[in-house]
């Protein structure tokens, strides 16, 4: 079981992600905005952060920058989950230090593939 932090301002998307991730056996933490997401990342030590890009307050780029700048969270796997499918935005996200970039709407298989690639195998 891995600890996964979802940072997403849309309640419906957070709910669906939480449901799927819990069914996969993971411990899930949720934040409704970037500031709360950074706080939770420091408190819960997630192994994976799934973060929206466009949010009020701190956007996903600012969240990523803060997490990468902190030694406690610098190496945490980070995936943007966003409606922005523009090639430049994707390249910017990966260049900024994100490990993955998934566009909404996404297929369940895409999310499960992310989990297989970014999380350690279950013991």
Biopython code that builds the backbone (N, CA, C, O; Angstrom):
import numpy as np
from Bio.PDB.StructureBuilder import StructureBuilder

atoms = [
    (1, "UNK", "N", (0.859, -1.188, 0.000)),
    (1, "UNK", "CA", (0.000, 0.000, 0.000)),
    (1, "UNK", "C", (0.894, 1.238, 0.000)),
    (1, "UNK", "O", (1.854, 1.338, 0.765)),
    (2, "UNK", "N", (0.558, 2.148, -0.857)),
    (2, "UNK", "CA", (1.308, 3.400, -0.952)),
    (2, "UNK", "C", (0.454, 4.555, -0.444)),
    (2, "UNK", "O", (-0.774, 4.476, -0.425)),
    (3, "UNK", "N", (1.116, 5.618, -0.038)),
    (3, "UNK", "CA", (0.427, 6.858, 0.342)),
    (3, "UNK", "C", (0.415, 7.767, -0.879)),
    (3, "UNK", "O", (1.458, 8.081, -1.451)),
    (4, "UNK", "N", (-0.786, 8.182, -1.265)),
    (4, "UNK", "CA", (-0.947, 9.023, -2.451)),
    (4, "UNK", "C", (-1.703, 10.283, -2.062)),
    (4, "UNK", "O", (-2.725, 10.227, -1.379)),
    (5, "UNK", "N", (-1.185, 11.414, -2.506)),
    (5, "UNK", "CA", (-1.821, 12.701, -2.260)),
    (5, "UNK", "C", (-2.434, 13.206, -3.553)),
    (5, "UNK", "O", (-1.757, 13.315, -4.575)),
    (6, "UNK", "N", (-3.726, 13.513, -3.495)),
    (6, "UNK", "CA", (-4.441, 14.109, -4.623)),
    (6, "UNK", "C", (-4.628, 15.591, -4.315)),
    (6, "UNK", "O", (-5.172, 15.947, -3.270)),
    (7, "UNK", "N", (-4.179, 16.447, -5.218)),
    (7, "UNK", "CA", (-4.396, 17.885, -5.085)),
    (7, "UNK", "C", (-5.237, 18.308, -6.283)),
    (7, "UNK", "O", (-4.738, 18.411, -7.403)),
    (8, "UNK", "N", (-6.504, 18.548, -6.033)),
    (8, "UNK", "CA", (-7.472, 18.787, -7.104)),
    (8, "UNK", "C", (-8.596, 19.656, -6.576)),
    (8, "UNK", "O", (-9.169, 19.357, -5.528)),
    (9, "UNK", "N", (-8.925, 20.740, -7.293)),
    (9, "UNK", "CA", (-9.969, 21.640, -6.810)),
    (9, "UNK", "C", (-11.380, 21.208, -7.201)),
    (9, "UNK", "O", (-12.348, 21.758, -6.677)),
    (10, "UNK", "N", (-11.524, 20.244, -8.103)),
    (10, "UNK", "CA", (-12.852, 19.754, -8.488)),
    (10, "UNK", "C", (-13.238, 18.572, -7.599)),
    (10, "UNK", "O", (-12.608, 17.516, -7.671)),
    (11, "UNK", "N", (-14.277, 18.737, -6.754)),
    (11, "UNK", "CA", (-14.650, 17.664, -5.826)),
    (11, "UNK", "C", (-14.981, 16.341, -6.511)),
    (11, "UNK", "O", (-14.622, 15.283, -5.993)),
    (12, "UNK", "N", (-15.644, 16.372, -7.644)),
    (12, "UNK", "CA", (-16.006, 15.139, -8.334)),
    (12, "UNK", "C", (-14.796, 14.352, -8.794)),
    (12, "UNK", "O", (-14.763, 13.127, -8.676)),
    (13, "UNK", "N", (-13.813, 15.044, -9.312)),
    (13, "UNK", "CA", (-12.590, 14.373, -9.766)),
    (13, "UNK", "C", (-11.833, 13.816, -8.573)),
    (13, "UNK", "O", (-11.340, 12.689, -8.623)),
    (14, "UNK", "N", (-11.734, 14.606, -7.484)),
    (14, "UNK", "CA", (-11.082, 14.106, -6.256)),
    (14, "UNK", "C", (-11.767, 12.842, -5.774)),
    (14, "UNK", "O", (-11.099, 11.866, -5.430)),
    (15, "UNK", "N", (-13.099, 12.848, -5.746)),
    (15, "UNK", "CA", (-13.870, 11.698, -5.265)),
    (15, "UNK", "C", (-13.580, 10.459, -6.121)),
    (15, "UNK", "O", (-13.337, 9.377, -5.588)),
    (16, "UNK", "N", (-13.606, 10.622, -7.446)),
    (16, "UNK", "CA", (-13.368, 9.482, -8.327)),
    (16, "UNK", "C", (-11.956, 8.939, -8.182)),
    (16, "UNK", "O", (-11.755, 7.725, -8.151)),
    (17, "UNK", "N", (-10.979, 9.829, -8.093)),
    (17, "UNK", "CA", (-9.604, 9.384, -7.891)),
    (17, "UNK", "C", (-9.453, 8.649, -6.564)),
    (17, "UNK", "O", (-8.838, 7.585, -6.496)),
    (18, "UNK", "N", (-10.020, 9.228, -5.515)),
    (18, "UNK", "CA", (-9.949, 8.594, -4.191)),
    (18, "UNK", "C", (-10.530, 7.191, -4.242)),
    (18, "UNK", "O", (-9.934, 6.245, -3.728)),
    (19, "UNK", "N", (-11.688, 7.061, -4.860)),
    (19, "UNK", "CA", (-12.374, 5.759, -4.929)),
    (19, "UNK", "C", (-11.499, 4.726, -5.645)),
    (19, "UNK", "O", (-11.307, 3.620, -5.141)),
    (20, "UNK", "N", (-10.977, 5.082, -6.806)),
    (20, "UNK", "CA", (-10.150, 4.155, -7.579)),
    (20, "UNK", "C", (-8.876, 3.796, -6.825)),
    (20, "UNK", "O", (-8.498, 2.626, -6.761)),
    (21, "UNK", "N", (-8.219, 4.794, -6.259)),
    (21, "UNK", "CA", (-6.962, 4.535, -5.560)),
    (21, "UNK", "C", (-7.168, 3.683, -4.310)),
    (21, "UNK", "O", (-6.343, 2.824, -4.002)),
    (22, "UNK", "N", (-8.249, 3.914, -3.602)),
    (22, "UNK", "CA", (-8.535, 3.073, -2.426)),
    (22, "UNK", "C", (-8.876, 1.649, -2.828)),
    (22, "UNK", "O", (-8.485, 0.700, -2.149)),
    (23, "UNK", "N", (-9.608, 1.491, -3.935)),
    (23, "UNK", "CA", (-9.908, 0.141, -4.428)),
    (23, "UNK", "C", (-8.632, -0.601, -4.811)),
    (23, "UNK", "O", (-8.574, -1.829, -4.738)),
    (24, "UNK", "N", (-7.622, 0.141, -5.215)),
    (24, "UNK", "CA", (-6.321, -0.447, -5.537)),
    (24, "UNK", "C", (-5.496, -0.714, -4.277)),
    (24, "UNK", "O", (-4.389, -1.247, -4.360)),
    (25, "UNK", "N", (-6.033, -0.343, -3.110)),
    (25, "UNK", "CA", (-5.371, -0.643, -1.844)),
    (25, "UNK", "C", (-4.458, 0.432, -1.298)),
    (25, "UNK", "O", (-3.644, 0.159, -0.416)),
    (26, "UNK", "N", (-4.578, 1.651, -1.802)),
    (26, "UNK", "CA", (-3.683, 2.721, -1.370)),
    (26, "UNK", "C", (-4.324, 3.601, -0.297)),
    (26, "UNK", "O", (-5.546, 3.711, -0.203)),
    (27, "UNK", "N", (-3.472, 4.215, 0.498)),
    (27, "UNK", "CA", (-3.908, 5.215, 1.473)),
    (27, "UNK", "C", (-3.925, 6.555, 0.743)),
    (27, "UNK", "O", (-2.923, 6.956, 0.150)),
    (28, "UNK", "N", (-5.063, 7.243, 0.787)),
    (28, "UNK", "CA", (-5.245, 8.442, -0.021)),
    (28, "UNK", "C", (-5.469, 9.656, 0.865)),
    (28, "UNK", "O", (-6.257, 9.620, 1.811)),
    (29, "UNK", "N", (-4.762, 10.729, 0.543)),
    (29, "UNK", "CA", (-4.937, 12.022, 1.189)),
    (29, "UNK", "C", (-5.409, 12.995, 0.122)),
    (29, "UNK", "O", (-5.057, 12.851, -1.049)),
    (30, "UNK", "N", (-6.203, 13.984, 0.516)),
    (30, "UNK", "CA", (-6.779, 14.903, -0.458)),
    (30, "UNK", "C", (-6.627, 16.349, -0.016)),
    (30, "UNK", "O", (-6.743, 16.684, 1.163)),
    (31, "UNK", "N", (-6.362, 17.193, -1.009)),
    (31, "UNK", "CA", (-6.314, 18.632, -0.781)),
    (31, "UNK", "C", (-7.104, 19.301, -1.893)),
    (31, "UNK", "O", (-7.032, 18.896, -3.054)),
    (32, "UNK", "N", (-7.857, 20.328, -1.526)),
    (32, "UNK", "CA", (-8.704, 21.028, -2.482)),
    (32, "UNK", "C", (-8.011, 22.209, -3.147)),
    (32, "UNK", "O", (-8.574, 22.836, -4.044)),
    (33, "UNK", "N", (-6.788, 22.516, -2.711)),
    (33, "UNK", "CA", (-6.036, 23.598, -3.346)),
    (33, "UNK", "C", (-4.541, 23.371, -3.135)),
    (33, "UNK", "O", (-4.126, 22.523, -2.345)),
    (34, "UNK", "N", (-3.749, 24.150, -3.861)),
    (34, "UNK", "CA", (-2.309, 23.967, -3.829)),
    (34, "UNK", "C", (-1.666, 24.207, -2.481)),
    (34, "UNK", "O", (-0.787, 23.448, -2.074)),
    (35, "UNK", "N", (-2.085, 25.246, -1.779)),
    (35, "UNK", "CA", (-1.493, 25.551, -0.466)),
    (35, "UNK", "C", (-1.713, 24.391, 0.501)),
    (35, "UNK", "O", (-0.784, 23.950, 1.176)),
    (36, "UNK", "N", (-2.945, 23.907, 0.560)),
    (36, "UNK", "CA", (-3.256, 22.773, 1.447)),
    (36, "UNK", "C", (-2.497, 21.524, 0.986)),
    (36, "UNK", "O", (-2.078, 20.709, 1.808)),
    (37, "UNK", "N", (-2.324, 21.381, -0.317)),
    (37, "UNK", "CA", (-1.589, 20.235, -0.842)),
    (37, "UNK", "C", (-0.143, 20.215, -0.385)),
    (37, "UNK", "O", (0.372, 19.161, -0.012)),
    (38, "UNK", "N", (0.519, 21.365, -0.408)),
    (38, "UNK", "CA", (1.902, 21.442, 0.062)),
    (38, "UNK", "C", (1.957, 21.100, 1.554)),
    (38, "UNK", "O", (2.836, 20.354, 1.986)),
    (39, "UNK", "N", (1.033, 21.635, 2.332)),
    (39, "UNK", "CA", (0.983, 21.329, 3.767)),
    (39, "UNK", "C", (0.809, 19.832, 4.006)),
    (39, "UNK", "O", (1.511, 19.243, 4.828)),
    (40, "UNK", "N", (-0.132, 19.216, 3.280)),
    (40, "UNK", "CA", (-0.377, 17.783, 3.450)),
    (40, "UNK", "C", (0.818, 16.950, 3.008)),
    (40, "UNK", "O", (1.138, 15.942, 3.639)),
    (41, "UNK", "N", (1.480, 17.362, 1.929)),
    (41, "UNK", "CA", (2.650, 16.618, 1.463)),
    (41, "UNK", "C", (3.721, 16.568, 2.551)),
    (41, "UNK", "O", (4.367, 15.537, 2.741)),
    (42, "UNK", "N", (3.910, 17.666, 3.256)),
    (42, "UNK", "CA", (4.896, 17.698, 4.332)),
    (42, "UNK", "C", (4.446, 16.865, 5.528)),
    (42, "UNK", "O", (5.276, 16.287, 6.230)),
    (43, "UNK", "N", (3.141, 16.803, 5.760)),
    (43, "UNK", "CA", (2.611, 16.084, 6.924)),
    (43, "UNK", "C", (2.477, 14.577, 6.689)),
    (43, "UNK", "O", (2.723, 13.795, 7.608)),
    (44, "UNK", "N", (2.093, 14.151, 5.478)),
    (44, "UNK", "CA", (1.759, 12.740, 5.280)),
    (44, "UNK", "C", (2.822, 11.944, 4.525)),
    (44, "UNK", "O", (2.693, 10.727, 4.396)),
    (45, "UNK", "N", (3.865, 12.601, 4.027)),
    (45, "UNK", "CA", (4.959, 11.931, 3.318)),
    (45, "UNK", "C", (4.452, 10.976, 2.237)),
    (45, "UNK", "O", (4.668, 9.767, 2.326)),
    (46, "UNK", "N", (3.780, 11.513, 1.219)),
    (46, "UNK", "CA", (3.254, 10.635, 0.166)),
    (46, "UNK", "C", (4.376, 10.066, -0.697)),
    (46, "UNK", "O", (5.473, 10.621, -0.768)),
    (47, "UNK", "N", (4.075, 8.955, -1.346)),
    (47, "UNK", "CA", (5.010, 8.374, -2.307)),
    (47, "UNK", "C", (4.703, 8.853, -3.725)),
    (47, "UNK", "O", (5.534, 8.752, -4.627)),
    (48, "UNK", "N", (3.477, 9.382, -3.898)),
    (48, "UNK", "CA", (3.062, 9.911, -5.189)),
    (48, "UNK", "C", (2.117, 11.076, -4.950)),
    (48, "UNK", "O", (1.228, 11.005, -4.101)),
    (49, "UNK", "N", (2.319, 12.157, -5.713)),
    (49, "UNK", "CA", (1.413, 13.304, -5.701)),
    (49, "UNK", "C", (0.784, 13.392, -7.090)),
    (49, "UNK", "O", (1.486, 13.430, -8.101)),
    (50, "UNK", "N", (-0.544, 13.425, -7.123)),
    (50, "UNK", "CA", (-1.292, 13.636, -8.363)),
    (50, "UNK", "C", (-1.925, 15.017, -8.221)),
    (50, "UNK", "O", (-2.772, 15.230, -7.353)),
    (51, "UNK", "N", (-1.517, 15.946, -9.067)),
    (51, "UNK", "CA", (-1.858, 17.352, -8.858)),
    (51, "UNK", "C", (-2.445, 17.991, -10.107)),
    (51, "UNK", "O", (-1.903, 17.850, -11.203)),
    (52, "UNK", "N", (-3.547, 18.687, -9.933)),
    (52, "UNK", "CA", (-4.128, 19.488, -11.004)),
    (52, "UNK", "C", (-3.158, 20.610, -11.325)),
    (52, "UNK", "O", (-2.344, 21.003, -10.489)),
    (53, "UNK", "N", (-3.250, 21.114, -12.524)),
    (53, "UNK", "CA", (-2.375, 22.209, -12.937)),
    (53, "UNK", "C", (-2.997, 23.568, -12.671)),
    (53, "UNK", "O", (-2.351, 24.454, -12.111)),
    (54, "UNK", "N", (-4.243, 23.729, -13.069)),
    (54, "UNK", "CA", (-4.906, 25.024, -12.941)),
    (54, "UNK", "C", (-5.836, 25.018, -11.723)),
    (54, "UNK", "O", (-6.912, 24.420, -11.743)),
    (55, "UNK", "N", (-5.389, 25.701, -10.666)),
    (55, "UNK", "CA", (-6.163, 25.796, -9.429)),
    (55, "UNK", "C", (-6.054, 27.217, -8.901)),
    (55, "UNK", "O", (-5.089, 27.921, -9.195)),
    (56, "UNK", "N", (-7.040, 27.636, -8.124)),
    (56, "UNK", "CA", (-6.912, 28.947, -7.479)),
    (56, "UNK", "C", (-5.808, 28.912, -6.421)),
    (56, "UNK", "O", (-5.457, 27.848, -5.910)),
    (57, "UNK", "N", (-5.273, 30.075, -6.106)),
    (57, "UNK", "CA", (-4.178, 30.121, -5.129)),
    (57, "UNK", "C", (-2.914, 29.620, -5.790)),
    (57, "UNK", "O", (-2.524, 30.120, -6.845)),
    (58, "UNK", "N", (-2.271, 28.641, -5.186)),
    (58, "UNK", "CA", (-1.084, 28.036, -5.790)),
    (58, "UNK", "C", (-1.509, 27.135, -6.937)),
    (58, "UNK", "O", (-2.328, 26.236, -6.747)),
    (59, "UNK", "N", (-0.964, 27.363, -8.126)),
    (59, "UNK", "CA", (-1.267, 26.443, -9.220)),
    (59, "UNK", "C", (-0.312, 25.251, -9.136)),
    (59, "UNK", "O", (0.566, 25.207, -8.274)),
    (60, "UNK", "N", (-0.490, 24.302, -10.026)),
    (60, "UNK", "CA", (0.309, 23.087, -9.982)),
    (60, "UNK", "C", (1.802, 23.327, -10.145)),
    (60, "UNK", "O", (2.610, 22.647, -9.514)),
    (61, "UNK", "N", (2.177, 24.291, -10.986)),
    (61, "UNK", "CA", (3.600, 24.605, -11.144)),
    (61, "UNK", "C", (4.199, 25.113, -9.838)),
    (61, "UNK", "O", (5.320, 24.750, -9.482)),
    (62, "UNK", "N", (3.455, 25.948, -9.127)),
    (62, "UNK", "CA", (3.949, 26.464, -7.843)),
    (62, "UNK", "C", (4.027, 25.357, -6.798)),
    (62, "UNK", "O", (4.959, 25.324, -5.994)),
    (63, "UNK", "N", (3.052, 24.451, -6.805)),
    (63, "UNK", "CA", (3.094, 23.302, -5.885)),
    (63, "UNK", "C", (4.344, 22.481, -6.169)),
    (63, "UNK", "O", (5.099, 22.152, -5.254)),
    (64, "UNK", "N", (4.558, 22.153, -7.428)),
    (64, "UNK", "CA", (5.729, 21.360, -7.804)),
    (64, "UNK", "C", (7.018, 22.063, -7.392)),
    (64, "UNK", "O", (7.918, 21.425, -6.846)),
    (65, "UNK", "N", (7.119, 23.345, -7.642)),
    (65, "UNK", "CA", (8.319, 24.111, -7.284)),
    (65, "UNK", "C", (8.570, 24.034, -5.778)),
    (65, "UNK", "O", (9.705, 23.820, -5.351)),
    (66, "UNK", "N", (7.517, 24.207, -4.968)),
    (66, "UNK", "CA", (7.694, 24.153, -3.509)),
    (66, "UNK", "C", (8.085, 22.751, -3.039)),
    (66, "UNK", "O", (8.937, 22.604, -2.162)),
    (67, "UNK", "N", (7.467, 21.724, -3.620)),
    (67, "UNK", "CA", (7.790, 20.360, -3.209)),
    (67, "UNK", "C", (9.220, 19.985, -3.606)),
    (67, "UNK", "O", (9.927, 19.340, -2.832)),
    (68, "UNK", "N", (9.643, 20.379, -4.790)),
    (68, "UNK", "CA", (11.004, 20.059, -5.241)),
    (68, "UNK", "C", (12.057, 20.839, -4.458)),
    (68, "UNK", "O", (13.193, 20.384, -4.329)),
    (69, "UNK", "N", (11.692, 22.004, -3.937)),
    (69, "UNK", "CA", (12.648, 22.826, -3.184)),
    (69, "UNK", "C", (12.832, 22.351, -1.750)),
    (69, "UNK", "O", (13.799, 22.740, -1.095)),
    (70, "UNK", "N", (11.929, 21.522, -1.251)),
    (70, "UNK", "CA", (11.996, 21.055, 0.130)),
    (70, "UNK", "C", (12.656, 19.676, 0.164)),
    (70, "UNK", "O", (12.199, 18.772, -0.536)),
    (71, "UNK", "N", (13.712, 19.487, 0.951)),
    (71, "UNK", "CA", (14.397, 18.185, 0.994)),
    (71, "UNK", "C", (13.476, 17.036, 1.406)),
    (71, "UNK", "O", (13.713, 15.892, 1.016)),
    (72, "UNK", "N", (12.446, 17.316, 2.175)),
    (72, "UNK", "CA", (11.524, 16.272, 2.634)),
    (72, "UNK", "C", (10.698, 15.721, 1.472)),
    (72, "UNK", "O", (10.370, 14.534, 1.462)),
    (73, "UNK", "N", (10.361, 16.556, 0.502)),
    (73, "UNK", "CA", (9.468, 16.149, -0.582)),
    (73, "UNK", "C", (10.131, 16.197, -1.968)),
    (73, "UNK", "O", (9.473, 15.943, -2.976)),
    (74, "UNK", "N", (11.405, 16.515, -2.018)),
    (74, "UNK", "CA", (12.082, 16.736, -3.304)),
    (74, "UNK", "C", (12.040, 15.521, -4.236)),
    (74, "UNK", "O", (11.989, 15.687, -5.455)),
    (75, "UNK", "N", (12.060, 14.320, -3.693)),
    (75, "UNK", "CA", (12.143, 13.118, -4.529)),
    (75, "UNK", "C", (10.798, 12.419, -4.718)),
    (75, "UNK", "O", (10.743, 11.358, -5.340)),
    (76, "UNK", "N", (9.730, 12.984, -4.201)),
    (76, "UNK", "CA", (8.410, 12.352, -4.319)),
    (76, "UNK", "C", (7.980, 12.333, -5.785)),
    (76, "UNK", "O", (8.127, 13.331, -6.491)),
    (77, "UNK", "N", (7.453, 11.203, -6.240)),
    (77, "UNK", "CA", (6.939, 11.111, -7.607)),
    (77, "UNK", "C", (5.779, 12.097, -7.756)),
    (77, "UNK", "O", (4.917, 12.186, -6.881)),
    (78, "UNK", "N", (5.763, 12.833, -8.864)),
    (78, "UNK", "CA", (4.791, 13.906, -9.070)),
    (78, "UNK", "C", (4.190, 13.790, -10.459)),
    (78, "UNK", "O", (4.911, 13.700, -11.453)),
    (79, "UNK", "N", (2.873, 13.792, -10.522)),
    (79, "UNK", "CA", (2.170, 13.712, -11.797)),
    (79, "UNK", "C", (1.154, 14.838, -11.905)),
    (79, "UNK", "O", (0.321, 15.021, -11.017)),
    (80, "UNK", "N", (1.227, 15.595, -13.002)),
    (80, "UNK", "CA", (0.170, 16.557, -13.284)),
    (80, "UNK", "C", (-1.013, 15.815, -13.875)),
    (80, "UNK", "O", (-0.848, 14.938, -14.724)),
    (81, "UNK", "N", (-2.201, 16.168, -13.424)),
    (81, "UNK", "CA", (-3.457, 15.661, -13.980)),
    (81, "UNK", "C", (-4.255, 16.895, -14.360)),
    (81, "UNK", "O", (-4.756, 17.602, -13.486)),
    (82, "UNK", "N", (-4.382, 17.164, -15.657)),
    (82, "UNK", "CA", (-4.919, 18.451, -16.066)),
    (82, "UNK", "C", (-5.716, 18.363, -17.359)),
    (82, "UNK", "O", (-5.544, 17.441, -18.156)),
    (83, "UNK", "N", (-6.579, 19.327, -17.542)),
    (83, "UNK", "CA", (-7.342, 19.424, -18.784)),
    (83, "UNK", "C", (-6.517, 20.046, -19.896)),
    (83, "UNK", "O", (-6.928, 20.007, -21.055)),
    (84, "UNK", "N", (-5.383, 20.610, -19.581)),
    (84, "UNK", "CA", (-4.546, 21.276, -20.579)),
    (84, "UNK", "C", (-3.739, 20.238, -21.358)),
    (84, "UNK", "O", (-2.782, 19.662, -20.841)),
    (85, "UNK", "N", (-4.142, 20.009, -22.607)),
    (85, "UNK", "CA", (-3.463, 19.028, -23.446)),
    (85, "UNK", "C", (-2.467, 19.679, -24.403)),
    (85, "UNK", "O", (-1.928, 19.015, -25.288)),
    (86, "UNK", "N", (-2.227, 20.966, -24.227)),
    (86, "UNK", "CA", (-1.304, 21.669, -25.119)),
    (86, "UNK", "C", (0.116, 21.130, -24.957)),
    (86, "UNK", "O", (0.593, 20.925, -23.840)),
    (87, "UNK", "N", (0.776, 20.908, -26.078)),
    (87, "UNK", "CA", (2.122, 20.328, -26.074)),
    (87, "UNK", "C", (3.098, 21.190, -25.272)),
    (87, "UNK", "O", (3.921, 20.659, -24.526)),
    (88, "UNK", "N", (3.013, 22.518, -25.419)),
    (88, "UNK", "CA", (3.927, 23.407, -24.697)),
    (88, "UNK", "C", (3.744, 23.293, -23.189)),
    (88, "UNK", "O", (4.721, 23.308, -22.441)),
    (89, "UNK", "N", (2.495, 23.180, -22.741)),
    (89, "UNK", "CA", (2.225, 23.071, -21.307)),
    (89, "UNK", "C", (2.771, 21.752, -20.770)),
    (89, "UNK", "O", (3.371, 21.713, -19.696)),
    (90, "UNK", "N", (2.563, 20.676, -21.519)),
    (90, "UNK", "CA", (3.094, 19.372, -21.115)),
    (90, "UNK", "C", (4.619, 19.432, -21.007)),
    (90, "UNK", "O", (5.190, 18.984, -20.013)),
    (91, "UNK", "N", (5.272, 19.983, -22.022)),
    (91, "UNK", "CA", (6.729, 20.081, -21.999)),
    (91, "UNK", "C", (7.211, 20.939, -20.839)),
    (91, "UNK", "O", (8.206, 20.615, -20.190)),
    (92, "UNK", "N", (6.503, 22.032, -20.580)),
    (92, "UNK", "CA", (6.862, 22.905, -19.458)),
    (92, "UNK", "C", (6.733, 22.150, -18.135)),
    (92, "UNK", "O", (7.599, 22.269, -17.268)),
    (93, "UNK", "N", (5.653, 21.371, -17.976)),
    (93, "UNK", "CA", (5.448, 20.606, -16.749)),
    (93, "UNK", "C", (6.540, 19.586, -16.518)),
    (93, "UNK", "O", (7.044, 19.456, -15.402)),
    (94, "UNK", "N", (6.910, 18.864, -17.554)),
    (94, "UNK", "CA", (7.960, 17.860, -17.416)),
    (94, "UNK", "C", (9.322, 18.523, -17.196)),
    (94, "UNK", "O", (10.137, 18.028, -16.416)),
    (95, "UNK", "N", (9.566, 19.636, -17.879)),
    (95, "UNK", "CA", (10.823, 20.363, -17.687)),
    (95, "UNK", "C", (10.921, 20.957, -16.285)),
    (95, "UNK", "O", (12.020, 21.119, -15.754)),
    (96, "UNK", "N", (9.776, 21.281, -15.685)),
    (96, "UNK", "CA", (9.761, 21.848, -14.334)),
    (96, "UNK", "C", (10.036, 20.795, -13.267)),
    (96, "UNK", "O", (10.270, 21.128, -12.105)),
    (97, "UNK", "N", (10.006, 19.521, -13.664)),
    (97, "UNK", "CA", (10.336, 18.470, -12.702)),
    (97, "UNK", "C", (9.250, 17.453, -12.450)),
    (97, "UNK", "O", (9.433, 16.564, -11.617)),
    (98, "UNK", "N", (8.119, 17.548, -13.140)),
    (98, "UNK", "CA", (7.076, 16.526, -12.986)),
    (98, "UNK", "C", (7.568, 15.224, -13.609)),
    (98, "UNK", "O", (8.315, 15.235, -14.588)),
    (99, "UNK", "N", (7.143, 14.110, -13.033)),
    (99, "UNK", "CA", (7.528, 12.801, -13.549)),
    (99, "UNK", "C", (6.574, 12.322, -14.641)),
    (99, "UNK", "O", (6.968, 11.574, -15.536)),
    (100, "UNK", "N", (5.325, 12.754, -14.560)),
    (100, "UNK", "CA", (4.302, 12.336, -15.511)),
    (100, "UNK", "C", (3.317, 13.466, -15.735)),
    (100, "UNK", "O", (3.279, 14.447, -14.993)),
    (101, "UNK", "N", (2.520, 13.299, -16.782)),
    (101, "UNK", "CA", (1.540, 14.321, -17.164)),
    (101, "UNK", "C", (0.372, 13.584, -17.809)),
    (101, "UNK", "O", (0.519, 13.005, -18.886)),
    (102, "UNK", "N", (-0.777, 13.603, -17.158)),
    (102, "UNK", "CA", (-1.979, 12.933, -17.671)),
    (102, "UNK", "C", (-3.031, 13.994, -17.944)),
    (102, "UNK", "O", (-3.260, 14.880, -17.121)),
    (103, "UNK", "N", (-3.673, 13.900, -19.111)),
    (103, "UNK", "CA", (-4.707, 14.873, -19.451)),
    (103, "UNK", "C", (-6.095, 14.320, -19.135)),
    (103, "UNK", "O", (-6.363, 13.126, -19.271)),
    (104, "UNK", "N", (-6.970, 15.239, -18.708)),
    (104, "UNK", "CA", (-8.368, 14.918, -18.446)),
    (104, "UNK", "C", (-9.150, 15.112, -19.737)),
    (104, "UNK", "O", (-8.819, 16.002, -20.520)),
    (105, "UNK", "N", (-10.149, 14.327, -19.975)),
    (105, "UNK", "CA", (-10.501, 13.126, -19.218)),
    (105, "UNK", "C", (-9.474, 12.027, -19.494)),
    (105, "UNK", "O", (-8.867, 11.991, -20.564)),
    (106, "UNK", "N", (-9.290, 11.149, -18.540)),
    (106, "UNK", "CA", (-8.288, 10.109, -18.681)),
    (106, "UNK", "C", (-8.946, 8.740, -18.541)),
    (106, "UNK", "O", (-10.016, 8.603, -17.948)),
    (107, "UNK", "N", (-8.296, 7.756, -19.087)),
    (107, "UNK", "CA", (-8.758, 6.371, -18.993)),
    (107, "UNK", "C", (-8.230, 5.762, -17.694)),
    (107, "UNK", "O", (-7.139, 6.106, -17.238)),
    (108, "UNK", "N", (-8.990, 4.878, -17.118)),
    (108, "UNK", "CA", (-8.573, 4.188, -15.900)),
    (108, "UNK", "C", (-7.243, 3.474, -16.122)),
    (108, "UNK", "O", (-6.391, 3.471, -15.232)),
    (109, "UNK", "N", (-7.052, 2.872, -17.284)),
    (109, "UNK", "CA", (-5.801, 2.175, -17.571)),
    (109, "UNK", "C", (-4.595, 3.114, -17.503)),
    (109, "UNK", "O", (-3.507, 2.703, -17.100)),
    (110, "UNK", "N", (-4.787, 4.364, -17.895)),
    (110, "UNK", "CA", (-3.696, 5.339, -17.836)),
    (110, "UNK", "C", (-3.276, 5.581, -16.395)),
    (110, "UNK", "O", (-2.085, 5.640, -16.090)),
    (111, "UNK", "N", (-4.253, 5.721, -15.510)),
    (111, "UNK", "CA", (-3.966, 5.922, -14.091)),
    (111, "UNK", "C", (-3.300, 4.675, -13.495)),
    (111, "UNK", "O", (-2.325, 4.794, -12.753)),
    (112, "UNK", "N", (-3.811, 3.501, -13.810)),
    (112, "UNK", "CA", (-3.233, 2.272, -13.272)),
    (112, "UNK", "C", (-1.805, 2.062, -13.773)),
    (112, "UNK", "O", (-0.953, 1.561, -13.039)),
    (113, "UNK", "N", (-1.547, 2.443, -15.019)),
    (113, "UNK", "CA", (-0.193, 2.360, -15.549)),
    (113, "UNK", "C", (0.746, 3.300, -14.782)),
    (113, "UNK", "O", (1.883, 2.941, -14.476)),
    (114, "UNK", "N", (0.258, 4.500, -14.479)),
    (114, "UNK", "CA", (1.050, 5.445, -13.682)),
    (114, "UNK", "C", (1.415, 4.818, -12.332)),
    (114, "UNK", "O", (2.566, 4.898, -11.901)),
    (115, "UNK", "N", (0.448, 4.200, -11.672)),
    (115, "UNK", "CA", (0.714, 3.583, -10.378)),
    (115, "UNK", "C", (1.773, 2.488, -10.497)),
    (115, "UNK", "O", (2.671, 2.402, -9.660)),
    (116, "UNK", "N", (1.675, 1.664, -11.518)),
    (116, "UNK", "CA", (2.655, 0.580, -11.708)),
    (116, "UNK", "C", (4.059, 1.133, -11.946)),
    (116, "UNK", "O", (5.042, 0.571, -11.462)),
    (117, "UNK", "N", (4.152, 2.226, -12.686)),
    (117, "UNK", "CA", (5.457, 2.788, -13.011)),
    (117, "UNK", "C", (6.082, 3.569, -11.869)),
    (117, "UNK", "O", (7.303, 3.570, -11.715)),
    (118, "UNK", "N", (5.256, 4.238, -11.063)),
    (118, "UNK", "CA", (5.791, 5.199, -10.096)),
    (118, "UNK", "C", (5.804, 4.731, -8.653)),
    (118, "UNK", "O", (6.423, 5.373, -7.804)),
    (119, "UNK", "N", (5.133, 3.623, -8.358)),
    (119, "UNK", "CA", (5.083, 3.167, -6.971)),
    (119, "UNK", "C", (5.872, 1.882, -6.807)),
    (119, "UNK", "O", (5.944, 1.075, -7.734)),
    (120, "UNK", "N", (6.462, 1.684, -5.644)),
    (120, "UNK", "CA", (7.187, 0.440, -5.412)),
    (120, "UNK", "C", (6.211, -0.735, -5.398)),
    (120, "UNK", "O", (5.054, -0.567, -5.013)),
    (121, "UNK", "N", (6.656, -1.911, -5.810)),
    (121, "UNK", "CA", (5.774, -3.086, -5.778)),
    (121, "UNK", "C", (5.307, -3.377, -4.361)),
    (121, "UNK", "O", (6.040, -3.164, -3.396)),
    (122, "UNK", "N", (4.071, -3.868, -4.248)),
    (122, "UNK", "CA", (3.514, -4.215, -2.919)),
    (122, "UNK", "C", (4.321, -5.375, -2.340)),
    (122, "UNK", "O", (4.742, -6.285, -3.053)),
    (123, "UNK", "N", (4.520, -5.312, -1.035)),
    (123, "UNK", "CA", (5.286, -6.363, -0.354)),
    (123, "UNK", "C", (4.426, -7.561, -0.073)),
    (123, "UNK", "O", (4.903, -8.543, 0.496)),
]
sb = StructureBuilder()
sb.init_structure("model")
sb.init_model(0)
sb.init_chain("A")
sb.init_seg("    ")
for serial, (resi, resn, name, xyz) in enumerate(atoms, 1):
    if name == "N":
        sb.init_residue(resn, " ", resi, " ")
    sb.init_atom(name, np.array(xyz, "f"), 0.0, 1.0, " ", f" {name:<3s}", serial, name[0])
structure = sb.get_structure()
